[in-house]
């Protein structure tokens, strides 16, 4: 998963893509969280 510092760097390089970058970051985080939750139940 991408680190916040990497996300910050991408947004600084291409500020016009900030929404896409944050959405991808948040989606990745949610995906990892869901995986961890379902692993605990199994």
N, CA, C and O atoms as CSV, one atom per row, in Angstrom:
chain,resi,resn,atom,element,x,y,z
A,1,UNK,N,N,0.836,-1.186,0.000
A,1,UNK,CA,C,0.000,0.000,0.000
A,1,UNK,C,C,0.880,1.248,0.000
A,1,UNK,O,O,1.966,1.274,0.579
A,2,UNK,N,N,0.391,2.237,-0.644
A,2,UNK,CA,C,1.122,3.491,-0.814
A,2,UNK,C,C,1.184,4.276,0.499
A,2,UNK,O,O,0.202,4.345,1.238
A,3,UNK,N,N,2.313,4.849,0.770
A,3,UNK,CA,C,2.474,5.664,1.971
A,3,UNK,C,C,1.967,7.081,1.728
A,3,UNK,O,O,1.896,7.541,0.588
A,4,UNK,N,N,1.620,7.757,2.803
A,4,UNK,CA,C,1.098,9.116,2.705
A,4,UNK,C,C,2.129,10.054,2.079
A,4,UNK,O,O,1.762,10.938,1.305
A,5,UNK,N,N,3.406,9.880,2.400
A,5,UNK,CA,C,4.440,10.731,1.808
A,5,UNK,C,C,4.510,10.552,0.295
A,5,UNK,O,O,4.733,11.515,-0.438
A,6,UNK,N,N,4.319,9.313,-0.171
A,6,UNK,CA,C,4.311,9.064,-1.623
A,6,UNK,C,C,3.108,9.742,-2.264
A,6,UNK,O,O,3.219,10.329,-3.340
A,7,UNK,N,N,1.962,9.658,-1.601
A,7,UNK,CA,C,0.755,10.309,-2.105
A,7,UNK,C,C,0.966,11.817,-2.186
A,7,UNK,O,O,0.623,12.447,-3.186
A,8,UNK,N,N,1.527,12.385,-1.135
A,8,UNK,CA,C,1.799,13.827,-1.111
A,8,UNK,C,C,2.705,14.222,-2.287
A,8,UNK,O,O,2.475,15.241,-2.937
A,9,UNK,N,N,3.714,13.424,-2.548
A,9,UNK,CA,C,4.628,13.705,-3.655
A,9,UNK,C,C,3.929,13.667,-4.996
A,9,UNK,O,O,4.160,14.529,-5.844
A,10,UNK,N,N,3.069,12.665,-5.198
A,10,UNK,CA,C,2.335,12.571,-6.462
A,10,UNK,C,C,1.431,13.778,-6.667
A,10,UNK,O,O,1.328,14.311,-7.772
A,11,UNK,N,N,0.776,14.205,-5.587
A,11,UNK,CA,C,-0.137,15.342,-5.700
A,11,UNK,C,C,0.642,16.629,-5.976
A,11,UNK,O,O,0.183,17.479,-6.738
A,12,UNK,N,N,1.803,16.772,-5.366
A,12,UNK,CA,C,2.618,17.966,-5.629
A,12,UNK,C,C,3.113,17.986,-7.072
A,12,UNK,O,O,3.195,19.051,-7.685
A,13,UNK,N,N,3.446,16.810,-7.621
A,13,UNK,CA,C,3.931,16.733,-8.998
A,13,UNK,C,C,2.824,17.021,-10.007
A,13,UNK,O,O,3.046,17.681,-11.022
A,14,UNK,N,N,1.632,16.516,-9.712
A,14,UNK,CA,C,0.508,16.682,-10.636
A,14,UNK,C,C,-0.746,17.060,-9.853
A,14,UNK,O,O,-1.627,16.223,-9.650
A,15,UNK,N,N,-0.832,18.311,-9.414
A,15,UNK,CA,C,-1.971,18.725,-8.579
A,15,UNK,C,C,-3.328,18.568,-9.269
A,15,UNK,O,O,-4.353,18.462,-8.596
A,16,UNK,N,N,-3.343,18.553,-10.582
A,16,UNK,CA,C,-4.621,18.407,-11.294
A,16,UNK,C,C,-5.224,17.012,-11.108
A,16,UNK,O,O,-6.405,16.812,-11.394
A,17,UNK,N,N,-4.434,16.049,-10.636
A,17,UNK,CA,C,-4.905,14.676,-10.438
A,17,UNK,C,C,-5.158,14.346,-8.965
A,17,UNK,O,O,-5.234,13.171,-8.603
A,18,UNK,N,N,-5.288,15.358,-8.120
A,18,UNK,CA,C,-5.391,15.098,-6.680
A,18,UNK,C,C,-6.589,14.223,-6.325
A,18,UNK,O,O,-6.481,13.353,-5.460
A,19,UNK,N,N,-7.726,14.440,-6.979
A,19,UNK,CA,C,-8.911,13.649,-6.637
A,19,UNK,C,C,-8.707,12.169,-6.945
A,19,UNK,O,O,-9.050,11.303,-6.140
A,20,UNK,N,N,-8.153,11.894,-8.104
A,20,UNK,CA,C,-7.908,10.498,-8.498
A,20,UNK,C,C,-6.915,9.838,-7.563
A,20,UNK,O,O,-7.124,8.699,-7.145
A,21,UNK,N,N,-5.847,10.525,-7.232
A,21,UNK,CA,C,-4.818,9.958,-6.361
A,21,UNK,C,C,-5.362,9.654,-4.961
A,21,UNK,O,O,-5.087,8.594,-4.399
A,22,UNK,N,N,-6.131,10.586,-4.410
A,22,UNK,CA,C,-6.702,10.361,-3.079
A,22,UNK,C,C,-7.728,9.238,-3.122
A,22,UNK,O,O,-7.776,8.421,-2.202
A,23,UNK,N,N,-8.545,9.177,-4.161
A,23,UNK,CA,C,-9.525,8.103,-4.297
A,23,UNK,C,C,-8.828,6.753,-4.367
A,23,UNK,O,O,-9.248,5.805,-3.703
A,24,UNK,N,N,-7.771,6.653,-5.163
A,24,UNK,CA,C,-7.032,5.388,-5.270
A,24,UNK,C,C,-6.405,5.001,-3.939
A,24,UNK,O,O,-6.413,3.828,-3.566
A,25,UNK,N,N,-5.868,5.966,-3.230
A,25,UNK,CA,C,-5.264,5.708,-1.927
A,25,UNK,C,C,-6.316,5.203,-0.940
A,25,UNK,O,O,-6.101,4.207,-0.249
A,26,UNK,N,N,-7.450,5.893,-0.879
A,26,UNK,CA,C,-8.514,5.508,0.048
A,26,UNK,C,C,-9.097,4.145,-0.313
A,26,UNK,O,O,-9.410,3.351,0.575
A,27,UNK,N,N,-9.244,3.870,-1.594
A,27,UNK,CA,C,-9.765,2.577,-2.027
A,27,UNK,C,C,-8.814,1.445,-1.645
A,27,UNK,O,O,-9.247,0.380,-1.206
A,28,UNK,N,N,-7.546,1.682,-1.812
A,28,UNK,CA,C,-6.541,0.687,-1.447
A,28,UNK,C,C,-6.561,0.416,0.057
A,28,UNK,O,O,-6.478,-0.732,0.493
A,29,UNK,N,N,-6.672,1.477,0.832
A,29,UNK,CA,C,-6.738,1.336,2.284
A,29,UNK,C,C,-7.979,0.541,2.696
A,29,UNK,O,O,-7.891,-0.356,3.535
A,30,UNK,N,N,-9.125,0.865,2.115
A,30,UNK,CA,C,-10.367,0.161,2.437
A,30,UNK,C,C,-10.273,-1.314,2.046
A,30,UNK,O,O,-10.766,-2.179,2.770
A,31,UNK,N,N,-9.656,-1.598,0.928
A,31,UNK,CA,C,-9.485,-2.979,0.473
A,31,UNK,C,C,-8.638,-3.778,1.458
A,31,UNK,O,O,-8.992,-4.900,1.820
A,32,UNK,N,N,-7.533,-3.204,1.886
A,32,UNK,CA,C,-6.660,-3.883,2.856
A,32,UNK,C,C,-7.367,-4.100,4.179
A,32,UNK,O,O,-7.220,-5.157,4.792
A,33,UNK,N,N,-8.133,-3.116,4.630
A,33,UNK,CA,C,-8.872,-3.231,5.875
A,33,UNK,C,C,-9.906,-4.359,5.782
A,33,UNK,O,O,-10.025,-5.171,6.699
A,34,UNK,N,N,-10.643,-4.405,4.685
A,34,UNK,CA,C,-11.636,-5.466,4.498
A,34,UNK,C,C,-10.968,-6.836,4.486
A,34,UNK,O,O,-11.489,-7.778,5.085
A,35,UNK,N,N,-9.826,-6.964,3.816
A,35,UNK,CA,C,-9.093,-8.248,3.813
A,35,UNK,C,C,-8.733,-8.671,5.229
A,35,UNK,O,O,-8.907,-9.833,5.599
A,36,UNK,N,N,-8.240,-7.743,6.005
A,36,UNK,CA,C,-7.834,-8.069,7.388
A,36,UNK,C,C,-9.044,-8.494,8.229
A,36,UNK,O,O,-8.958,-9.435,9.019
A,37,UNK,N,N,-10.149,-7.807,8.056
A,37,UNK,CA,C,-11.355,-8.144,8.823
A,37,UNK,C,C,-11.843,-9.542,8.457
A,37,UNK,O,O,-12.192,-10.328,9.339
A,38,UNK,N,N,-11.869,-9.856,7.167
A,38,UNK,CA,C,-12.368,-11.163,6.754
A,38,UNK,C,C,-11.402,-12.287,7.095
A,38,UNK,O,O,-11.828,-13.420,7.316
A,39,UNK,N,N,-10.119,-11.994,7.140
A,39,UNK,CA,C,-9.146,-13.012,7.570
A,39,UNK,C,C,-9.372,-13.392,9.027
A,39,UNK,O,O,-9.256,-14.562,9.395
A,40,UNK,N,N,-9.694,-12.402,9.858
A,40,UNK,CA,C,-9.931,-12.657,11.288
A,40,UNK,C,C,-11.145,-13.544,11.498
A,40,UNK,O,O,-11.161,-14.351,12.427
A,41,UNK,N,N,-12.158,-13.414,10.658
A,41,UNK,CA,C,-13.380,-14.205,10.809
A,41,UNK,C,C,-13.191,-15.636,10.337
A,41,UNK,O,O,-13.909,-16.532,10.781
A,42,UNK,N,N,-12.233,-15.865,9.440
A,42,UNK,CA,C,-12.051,-17.180,8.826
A,42,UNK,C,C,-11.248,-18.088,9.612
A,42,UNK,O,O,-11.023,-19.227,9.201
